[in-house]
Amino acid sequence: MSASLFDSALYGKLVPTGEVARLFSDTAEVRAMLIVEGALAQVQGAAGLIPEISAKAIHRASLELQIDPGGLAEATGENGVPVPALVAAFRELMQAPEHAQYIHFGATSQDIMDTALMLRLRQVLSHYETGLTRVLRALAAQAETHADLPMAARTYGQHATPTTFGAVAASWGWPLLALRGELADLRDGLTVSLSGAAGTASVLGPDPAAVRAALAKALNLADPGHSWHTDRGAITRLGAWIARLTVALGKMGEDLIALTASECRELRLGGTGASSTMPQKQNPVAPSVLVMLQHHAASLSSSLQNAAVHRHQRDGAAWFTEWMTLPQLCLTGAAALERAGPLTEDLAPDPAAMRATLAASKGALAAEALSFALARTMPRPEAQAAMKALTRDTAESGADLVATAARAYPDLEPADFTPERLTGTAPDEARAFARAVRDAG
């Protein structure tokens, strides 16, 4: 088995990550670091910190030159970071030492790497937004189409009261809608880093803050207003957001596994998995992947939080731990959205199976409503006791609870206790979610 399912030729389609995987390739990282070095030279030239002609040469070369990541590997293993080797290769390839001497002027490796990471995370968030929008639109369509389709709600794994499938779909979607709404704040938290060796910007000229602000503008990132080498808040916030994303999708996955189980079969999935030996099986592969990814993200998110404790002004071990964790967490979120998109679009409720489940309860799902109806003519404790007794008796005899209650209490009208009459606000919840998705765009 491959060390990572995400880049496995055998298992990669199980956890597809779309375009996000490319953002965490060595080539993408080197390209992003070159972009940062070029932009840094450009703003330093404009500020008079380096010759403007050199700044233009460096910026142009940063866009044109190609540096092989493999050629940086030996030095990276020795130095712990790739930037020294990258700068050396950049200078050599420029073949203009009079200009190349100003590459990486006053910055430190972490400035370049963290800023390059922010550029790639911005693209990650864009892909996440696209994936979330697809899932939300699919769930909104399910919610609106099936707003009035009654089914059994379940609490603690047991039948509770009637709800509708539209409301269930909405319950999966509301957390995702909230998460999409937080993306703007996450983007605003993607900031440049330009603070020098120990976070003091001591060799970045007379106005380091202005240079940092100019770099932020050039790269279309936010200006943090201070050094953040050891403040990993933007990273941990993103990690927590991804963990919550997988929780929302994993909860949906758990529900889908239960609703497609042999003893339930109230939903049908598109593209279900086959068994190697049991022809009758249609395994809920995609929902199972969503649950697995949530478990994986929870562990990674915890590791990322631990990695946020950086010693003194800069740290190696904590930073290295972040490298091991963050890309995997970003790919986990991407894979969850890639699987959830077609899954939600292809969901098909089985109304007949849902009706059969409701009928098999023999009116038990109306017990709460019957109890409250009785309480209109007797004290509430007496109504509860009477309904508990009727529920116990009908469970033993197999009689229908609603019919039995109507015979015992003629004021009760059986038509008032059909599943369609007992869904409460479920249809409204479903339609409200569909409206909210439409309004959000």
C-alpha positions in Angstrom: 0.0 0.0 0.0 1.2 3.5 -0.8 2.4 5.7 2.1 -0.4 8.1 1.1 -3.7 7.2 -0.5 -3.9 10.6 -2.0 -1.0 10.1 -4.4 -1.5 6.3 -4.9 -2.0 5.0 -8.4 -4.1 2.2 -6.9 -6.2 4.0 -4.3 -6.1 7.6 -5.5 -9.6 7.4 -7.1 -11.0 6.4 -3.7 -9.9 9.8 -2.3 -9.7 12.1 -5.3 -8.4 15.6 -4.5 -8.9 17.3 -7.8 -6.7 20.3 -8.4 -5.7 20.8 -4.8 -3.1 18.0 -4.9 -1.1 20.0 -7.5 -0.9 22.9 -5.1 1.1 20.7 -2.7 3.6 19.4 -5.2 7.3 20.4 -5.0 7.0 22.2 -8.3 4.1 24.3 -7.0 6.0 25.2 -3.9 9.2 26.2 -5.8 7.1 28.3 -8.3 5.3 30.1 -5.4 8.6 30.9 -3.7 10.0 32.3 -6.9 6.9 34.5 -7.2 7.5 35.8 -3.7 11.2 36.5 -4.3 10.3 38.3 -7.5 7.6 40.4 -5.9 9.9 41.2 -3.0 12.6 42.5 -5.3 10.0 44.5 -7.2 8.7 46.4 -4.1 12.3 46.8 -2.7 13.3 48.4 -6.0 10.3 50.8 -5.8 11.3 51.7 -2.2 14.9 52.4 -3.2 16.3 49.5 -1.1 17.9 47.8 -4.1 18.6 49.2 -7.6 15.5 49.4 -9.6 17.1 47.9 -12.7 18.1 44.9 -10.6 14.6 44.6 -9.2 13.2 44.5 -12.7 15.7 41.8 -13.7 15.0 39.7 -10.7 11.2 40.0 -11.1 11.4 39.1 -14.7 13.6 36.1 -14.0 11.3 34.9 -11.3 8.6 34.4 -13.8 10.7 32.9 -16.5 13.2 30.6 -14.9 12.5 27.0 -14.1 14.2 25.4 -11.1 14.1 21.6 -10.6 13.1 20.7 -7.0 15.2 17.6 -7.2 18.3 19.8 -7.6 17.5 21.4 -4.2 17.1 18.2 -2.3 20.6 17.6 -1.0 21.0 21.1 0.4 17.4 21.0 1.8 18.3 17.9 3.7 21.3 19.7 5.2 19.7 23.1 5.8 16.2 21.9 6.9 14.7 24.4 4.5 14.9 24.7 0.7 15.3 28.5 0.4 19.1 28.7 0.6 19.5 26.3 -2.2 16.6 28.0 -4.1 18.3 31.4 -3.8 21.7 29.9 -4.9 20.1 28.2 -7.9 18.2 31.4 -8.8 21.3 33.5 -8.7 23.2 31.0 -10.9 20.5 30.7 -13.5 20.1 34.5 -13.8 23.7 34.7 -15.0 23.8 38.3 -14.0 25.6 38.5 -10.6 25.3 42.3 -10.5 21.5 41.9 -10.2 21.3 38.5 -8.6 23.1 39.6 -5.5 19.9 41.4 -4.5 17.7 38.3 -4.5 16.2 37.6 -1.1 17.4 40.9 0.3 16.8 41.2 4.0 14.3 38.3 4.1 14.6 35.0 5.9 13.6 31.6 4.7 10.4 31.5 6.8 9.3 34.8 5.2 9.5 33.3 1.7 8.1 29.9 2.6 5.2 31.2 4.7 4.2 33.8 2.1 4.5 31.2 -0.7 2.2 28.9 1.4 -0.4 31.7 1.7 -0.5 32.0 -2.1 -1.2 28.3 -2.4 -3.7 28.3 0.4 -5.6 31.1 -1.3 -6.1 28.7 -4.3 -7.1 25.9 -2.0 -9.9 28.0 -0.5 -11.0 28.8 -4.0 -11.3 25.1 -4.8 -13.1 24.5 -1.5 -15.6 27.2 -2.3 -16.3 25.6 -5.7 -16.8 22.2 -4.1 -19.0 23.5 -1.3 -21.2 25.4 -3.8 -21.7 22.2 -5.7 -22.7 20.2 -2.6 -25.0 23.0 -1.3 -26.9 23.3 -4.6 -27.4 19.5 -4.7 -28.6 19.5 -1.1 -30.9 22.5 -1.7 -32.4 20.7 -4.7 -33.0 17.6 -2.5 -34.5 19.7 0.3 -36.9 21.6 -1.9 -38.0 18.6 -4.0 -38.6 16.4 -1.0 -39.7 19.0 1.5 -43.0 17.2 2.2 -41.8 13.6 1.8 -42.4 12.0 5.3 -40.0 9.6 6.8 -39.1 8.5 10.3 -36.8 10.7 12.4 -34.5 8.7 14.5 -32.9 9.5 17.9 -30.4 7.2 19.6 -30.9 4.9 16.5 -34.6 4.4 17.2 -37.8 5.8 15.6 -38.8 9.1 17.1 -41.4 11.2 15.3 -42.1 11.9 11.6 -39.9 14.3 9.7 -39.3 14.8 6.0 -36.4 13.9 3.8 -36.2 17.5 2.7 -35.5 18.5 6.3 -32.9 15.8 6.7 -31.1 17.0 3.6 -31.3 20.6 5.0 -29.8 19.4 8.3 -26.8 18.1 6.3 -26.6 21.4 4.4 -26.9 24.1 7.1 -23.4 23.5 8.6 -21.9 23.6 5.1 -23.6 26.9 4.3 -22.2 28.4 7.5 -18.7 27.1 6.6 -18.9 28.6 3.1 -19.8 31.9 4.7 -16.6 31.8 6.7 -14.3 31.5 3.7 -14.0 35.3 3.3 -12.6 35.7 6.8 -10.2 32.8 6.1 -9.0 34.5 3.0 -8.5 37.8 4.9 -6.3 35.9 7.3 -3.9 34.9 4.5 -1.1 37.4 5.1 2.4 38.1 3.8 5.4 37.4 6.1 8.3 39.8 5.9 10.1 40.2 9.2 13.7 39.0 8.7 15.8 36.6 10.7 14.3 37.1 14.1 11.1 38.9 13.4 12.6 42.4 13.8 13.0 43.4 10.2 16.3 45.0 11.2 17.8 44.9 7.7 14.8 45.7 5.7 15.4 49.5 5.4 14.1 52.5 7.3 10.4 51.7 6.9 10.0 47.9 6.9 6.3 48.2 7.5 5.8 50.1 4.2 7.8 47.4 2.3 5.7 44.7 3.9 2.5 46.5 3.0 3.7 46.9 -0.6 4.6 43.2 -0.8 1.1 42.3 0.5 -0.5 44.6 -2.2 1.7 43.1 -4.9 0.7 39.5 -4.0 -2.9 40.4 -3.2 -2.5 39.1 0.3 -3.3 40.8 3.6 -0.8 42.8 5.6 -0.6 41.4 9.1 0.8 44.6 10.6 3.4 42.6 12.6 5.7 39.6 12.5 3.9 36.3 12.7 6.7 33.7 12.5 5.5 32.0 15.7 1.9 33.1 15.5 0.3 30.2 13.5 -3.3 31.4 14.0 -4.1 31.6 10.3 -2.9 28.0 9.9 -4.7 26.6 12.9 -7.9 28.5 12.0 -7.8 26.9 8.5 -7.1 23.5 10.0 -10.0 23.8 12.4 -12.3 24.9 9.6 -11.3 21.9 7.5 -11.9 19.6 10.5 -15.4 21.1 10.8 -16.0 20.7 7.1 -15.2 17.0 7.4 -17.4 16.7 10.5 -20.4 18.0 8.5 -19.7 15.7 5.6 -18.9 12.8 7.9 -22.2 13.2 9.7 -24.0 13.0 6.4 -21.9 9.9 5.5 -22.9 8.2 8.7 -26.6 8.9 8.1 -26.3 7.7 4.5 -24.7 4.4 5.7 -27.6 3.9 8.1 -30.3 4.9 5.6 -29.0 2.5 2.9 -28.6 -0.4 5.2 -30.3 -3.7 4.3 -32.9 -3.3 7.0 -33.7 0.2 6.0 -33.0 1.0 2.3 -34.8 4.3 2.4 -32.2 5.9 0.1 -30.4 4.8 -3.0 -26.9 5.9 -3.9 -25.5 6.4 -7.4 -22.2 4.6 -8.1 -22.4 2.1 -5.2 -19.6 -0.4 -4.6 -19.6 -4.0 -5.5 -18.6 -7.0 -3.4 -16.0 -9.5 -4.7 -18.1 -12.4 -3.6 -21.7 -11.3 -2.8 -23.6 -10.2 -5.9 -26.4 -8.7 -3.9 -24.2 -6.1 -2.2 -24.2 -2.4 -3.1 -21.7 -1.0 -0.6 -22.0 2.7 0.4 -18.4 3.4 -0.5 -18.6 7.2 -0.8 -20.4 7.7 2.5 -17.8 5.4 4.1 -15.0 7.5 2.6 -16.6 10.6 4.1 -16.6 9.1 7.6 -13.0 7.9 7.2 -11.9 11.3 6.1 -13.5 12.9 9.1 -11.6 10.5 11.4 -8.4 11.3 9.5 -9.0 15.1 9.7 -9.6 15.0 13.4 -6.2 13.4 14.0 -4.5 15.8 11.7 -6.2 18.9 13.1 -5.0 17.8 16.6 -1.5 17.5 15.3 -1.7 20.9 13.7 -2.8 22.5 16.9 0.2 20.9 18.7 2.5 22.1 16.0 1.4 25.7 16.6 3.6 26.0 19.7 6.9 27.5 18.4 9.8 28.1 20.7 11.2 31.7 21.1 11.2 33.8 17.9 11.4 30.9 15.4 11.3 27.1 15.7 12.3 24.2 13.6 10.6 21.1 15.1 7.1 22.8 15.3 7.4 24.2 11.8 8.5 20.8 10.4 5.5 19.2 12.1 3.2 21.7 10.4 4.7 20.7 7.0 3.9 17.1 7.7 0.3 17.9 8.7 -1.1 20.8 6.9 -0.9 19.5 3.3 -2.5 16.2 4.3 -5.3 18.1 6.1 -5.9 20.3 3.0 -6.0 17.2 0.8 -8.4 15.5 3.2 -10.9 18.4 3.0 -10.5 18.4 -0.8 -11.2 14.7 -1.1 -14.3 15.0 1.1 -15.7 17.6 -1.2 -14.8 15.7 -4.3 -16.7 12.7 -3.0 -19.6 14.6 -1.6 -20.4 16.4 -4.9 -21.6 13.5 -7.0 -22.9 11.7 -3.9 -25.4 14.4 -3.1 -26.4 15.0 -6.7 -27.2 11.3 -7.2 -29.1 10.7 -4.0 -32.5 9.1 -4.6 -35.0 8.7 -1.7 -37.3 5.7 -1.9 -40.8 7.0 -0.8 -42.2 3.5 -0.7 -39.6 2.3 1.7 -40.1 5.4 3.8 -43.8 4.7 3.9 -43.2 1.1 4.8 -41.0 2.1 7.7 -43.7 4.5 9.0 -46.4 1.9 8.6 -44.4 -0.8 10.3 -44.2 1.4 13.4 -48.0 0.8 13.9 -48.6 4.5 14.8 -45.8 4.5 17.5 -44.3 7.7 15.9 -47.5 9.5 16.8 -47.1 8.7 20.5 -45.8 12.2 21.4 -48.6 14.0 19.5 -51.2 11.7 21.0 -49.9 12.5 24.5 -50.2 16.2 23.9 -53.6 15.8 22.4 -54.8 14.0 25.5 -53.3 16.7 27.7 -55.9 19.1 26.3 -58.6 17.2 28.2 -56.7 15.9 31.3 -53.7 16.9 33.3 -50.4 16.4 31.5 -49.0 13.7 33.8 -52.2 11.7 33.4 -52.0 12.0 29.7 -48.4 10.8 29.7 -49.2 7.9 31.9 -52.2 6.9 29.8 -50.2 7.0 26.5 -47.3 5.1 28.0 -49.7 2.4 29.0 -51.3 2.3 25.5 -47.9 2.3 23.9 -46.8 -0.7 26.0 -50.0 -2.6 25.3 -49.9 -2.1 21.6 -46.3 -2.9 21.4 -47.1 -6.3 23.0 -50.2 -7.0 21.0 -49.1 -5.6 17.6 -52.1 -3.3 17.4 -52.0 0.1 15.8 -51.4 2.8 18.5 -53.4 5.6 16.8 -56.5 3.3 16.2 -56.3 2.0 19.7 -56.0 5.5 21.2 -59.0 6.7 19.2 -61.1 3.8 20.5 -60.1 4.6 24.0 -60.6 8.3 23.6 -63.2 9.0 21.0 -62.3 12.7 20.9 -59.1 11.8 19.1 -59.4 11.9 15.3 -57.1 9.4 13.6 -56.7 11.7 10.5 -54.9 14.2 12.7 -52.1 11.7 13.5 -51.0 10.6 10.1 -47.2 11.1 9.4 -48.0 13.9 6.9 -49.8 15.8 9.7 -47.0 15.3 12.2 -44.0 16.7 10.4 -44.1 20.0 12.3 -41.7 22.6 10.9 -39.8 20.0 8.8 -41.2 21.2 5.4 -40.5 24.8 6.4 -37.0 24.0 7.4 -36.3 22.3 4.1 -37.7 25.2 2.1 -35.9 27.7 4.2 -32.6 26.0 3.6 -33.2 25.9 -0.2 -34.0 29.6 -0.1 -30.9 30.4 1.9 -28.7 28.6 -0.6 -30.3 30.5 -3.5 -29.9 33.8 -1.7 -26.3 33.1 -0.9 -25.6 32.5 -4.6 
